[in-house]
Amino acid sequence: MEVPLWLALIVVGYLGVKLIRPPAWLVAVLLLDGFLLADSVLAPAIDSFLK
């Protein structure tokens, strides 16, 4: 099953705000930073570190 990235980000953000109760702006910043890092020149380094 393939889920679009935008849908996964919305679901994770919603659940994060409802379950953990951090400020919504903090969740948005973390999700946006992760999305931007995934498309940066650092992506191969992050990928090799996580594997």
C-alpha positions, -999 to 999 in steps of 0.1 A, spaced: 0 0 0 15 33 -10 4 65 8 11 99 -6 37 119 14 13 148 19 -14 125 34 11 109 57 23 143 69 -12 154 76 -20 123 96 12 124 116 8 160 124 -29 156 135 -21 126 157 9 144 172 -11 174 182 -40 153 195 -20 127 215 10 146 228 -5 181 229 26 201 218 21 235 202 7 231 167 34 254 153 61 231 166 46 201 149 43 221 116 80 232 118 93 197 125 73 182 97 83 209 73 120 206 82 119 169 77 103 173 43 129 199 33 158 178 46 146 148 26 150 168 -6 183 184 3 220 175 -4 221 160 31 195 133 21 221 106 11 240 111 44 209 109 64 197 78 45 230 60 50 229 69 87 194 55 91 201 22 74 
